[in-house]
Amino acid sequence: MNIEKVFAEFPILSSQNIVLKKIEDAHLQEVFAIYDNEKVLEYCGIIPKHNIQTVSKMIGHFHRDYQKKSRVKWGIFQKSQSDKLVGIIEAMDFNQKVNMVTIGYFLAEDDWGKGLATDAVKILVKFLFEEVNINRIQAEVMPLNKASKKVLLKNDFLKEGLLRQATLWSGKGIVDLEIYGLLQEEYYDK
């Protein structure tokens, strides 16, 4: 794992339609609209934030976590909408001994069903395998989150199983999680 590819300088990743880049204070209203929406966070294990000051502090925490080399949160920006922030995608739990990372993502409700999450995951997977040389990328999904499972399957992740009553998610209690994984060798075999 070439961790410096992630943490030496904030990586900006892009496709034809979207760019993944750092979330700044200037994006506060868009970030607040996402974190204030209960439907967006229904399957995320995140309690909605209804106070804009709280969300402003969270943006500071995104930067702090990046400096601590523990997590990267990218804003998902749609190019056709003048770089409007439409969602968030993250890489976390960098396990250098096993050479794996966990990803997660969510989109503003107005941007659901447009293929943006699928595109964002594709860009991130390419970066993690080709630049960072990660061996395994995984995602944990609540069983009822059909849309998120579709995004992973479209990106060639395999459903590896169900972790029963596996974790405590804020606002949900103890929940089951489906685990999806993709190995570097599978990525290069396609």
C-alpha positions in Angstrom: 0.0 0.0 0.0 1.4 3.3 -1.1 -0.3 5.4 1.6 1.5 8.5 0.6 -0.4 8.6 -2.7 -3.5 9.2 -0.5 -2.1 11.5 2.3 0.9 13.4 0.9 -1.4 15.8 -1.0 -5.2 15.7 -1.2 -6.0 13.5 -4.3 -8.3 15.0 -6.9 -10.0 12.3 -9.0 -12.3 12.7 -12.0 -14.3 11.2 -14.7 -16.1 12.7 -17.6 -19.1 13.7 -15.4 -17.8 14.1 -11.9 -14.8 15.2 -9.9 -13.9 14.0 -6.4 -12.1 16.7 -4.4 -11.7 18.3 -1.0 -14.8 19.6 0.8 -14.2 23.3 1.7 -16.0 25.7 4.0 -17.6 27.2 0.9 -19.6 24.0 0.4 -21.3 24.3 3.8 -24.8 24.8 2.5 -24.6 21.8 0.2 -23.0 19.6 2.9 -25.7 20.7 5.4 -28.5 19.8 2.9 -27.1 16.3 2.8 -26.6 15.8 6.5 -29.9 17.4 7.4 -31.9 14.9 5.2 -33.1 11.8 7.2 -33.8 9.9 3.9 -30.1 10.4 2.8 -28.7 9.1 6.1 -31.3 6.3 6.6 -28.8 3.5 5.9 -25.6 5.3 6.8 -25.3 4.9 10.6 -25.2 8.7 10.9 -27.6 10.7 12.9 -28.9 13.6 10.8 -27.5 17.0 11.7 -30.1 19.8 11.9 -27.7 22.5 13.1 -25.6 24.2 10.4 -22.9 25.1 13.0 -22.5 21.4 13.8 -22.0 20.6 10.1 -19.5 23.5 9.8 -17.5 21.8 12.6 -17.7 18.5 10.8 -16.0 20.0 7.7 -13.2 20.9 10.0 -13.2 17.3 11.3 -12.9 16.0 7.7 -9.6 18.0 7.4 -8.4 16.8 10.8 -9.0 13.2 9.9 -7.1 13.6 6.7 -4.2 15.2 8.5 -4.2 12.2 10.9 -4.1 9.9 7.9 -7.2 8.0 9.2 -9.8 8.9 6.6 -10.4 10.7 3.4 -13.7 12.3 2.6 -14.1 13.6 -0.9 -17.0 15.8 -2.1 -18.6 14.4 -5.2 -19.0 17.3 -7.6 -21.1 17.1 -10.8 -19.2 18.9 -13.6 -22.4 19.7 -15.6 -23.8 21.7 -12.7 -20.8 24.1 -12.3 -19.1 21.8 -9.8 -22.1 21.5 -7.5 -21.4 19.1 -4.5 -23.9 16.3 -4.9 -22.5 13.8 -2.4 -19.7 12.4 -0.3 -17.5 9.4 -0.8 -14.8 8.2 1.7 -12.0 5.8 2.2 -11.3 4.8 5.9 -9.9 2.1 8.0 -6.7 1.8 6.1 -5.3 -1.5 7.2 -1.7 -1.6 6.1 -1.0 -5.1 7.5 -3.7 -6.6 5.3 -3.5 -4.0 2.6 -7.2 -3.2 2.6 -9.5 -0.2 3.0 -13.2 0.4 3.6 -15.3 2.8 1.5 -18.6 4.5 2.0 -20.7 7.0 0.1 -24.0 8.9 0.0 -25.7 11.4 -2.3 -28.0 14.3 -2.0 -31.6 13.1 -2.5 -32.1 15.2 -5.6 -29.2 13.4 -7.2 -30.3 9.8 -6.6 -30.7 7.5 -9.6 -28.4 9.4 -12.0 -25.5 6.9 -11.8 -23.3 9.4 -9.9 -22.6 7.1 -7.0 -21.7 4.3 -9.4 -19.3 6.6 -11.2 -17.8 7.9 -8.0 -17.1 4.4 -6.7 -15.6 3.5 -10.1 -13.2 6.4 -9.9 -12.2 5.7 -6.3 -11.7 1.9 -7.0 -9.4 2.8 -9.9 -7.4 5.2 -7.8 -7.1 2.7 -4.8 -6.0 -0.2 -7.0 -3.9 1.5 -9.6 -2.3 4.3 -7.6 -2.3 3.3 -4.0 -1.8 -0.4 -4.7 -4.5 -1.6 -2.3 -5.2 -5.3 -2.4 -8.8 -5.3 -1.0 -11.6 -2.8 -1.0 -14.7 -3.5 1.1 -18.0 -1.8 1.9 -20.5 -2.6 4.6 -24.2 -2.1 3.7 -27.4 -2.4 5.6 -29.5 -5.2 4.0 -32.4 -2.9 3.1 -30.1 -0.5 1.2 -30.9 -1.8 -2.3 -29.5 1.3 -4.1 -26.1 1.0 -2.4 -25.8 -2.7 -3.1 -26.6 -2.0 -6.8 -23.7 0.5 -6.9 -21.3 -2.0 -5.6 -22.4 -4.8 -7.9 -22.2 -2.5 -10.9 -18.5 -2.0 -9.8 -17.8 -5.8 -9.7 -17.9 -6.1 -5.9 -19.0 -9.5 -4.6 -21.4 -9.9 -1.8 -19.3 -12.0 0.7 -21.9 -12.5 3.4 -24.1 -11.2 6.1 -22.6 -10.1 9.4 -25.4 -10.7 11.9 -25.9 -8.1 14.6 -22.4 -7.0 13.8 -22.2 -3.3 14.8 -23.8 -0.5 16.6 -24.9 2.2 14.2 -26.0 5.6 15.5 -29.7 6.0 15.6 -30.2 2.3 14.5 -28.9 0.3 17.4 -27.3 -3.0 16.7 -27.7 -3.9 13.0 -26.9 -6.6 10.5 -24.5 -5.6 7.7 -23.8 -7.2 4.3 -20.1 -7.2 3.4 -19.0 -6.6 -0.2 -15.5 -6.9 -1.3 -13.3 -6.5 -4.4 -9.7 -7.8 -4.7 -7.1 -6.2 -6.9 -6.6 -9.4 -8.9 -10.4 -9.4 -9.7 -10.2 -5.8 -10.8 -7.3 -6.5 -13.2 -8.9 -9.7 -14.5 -11.9 -7.9 -16.0 
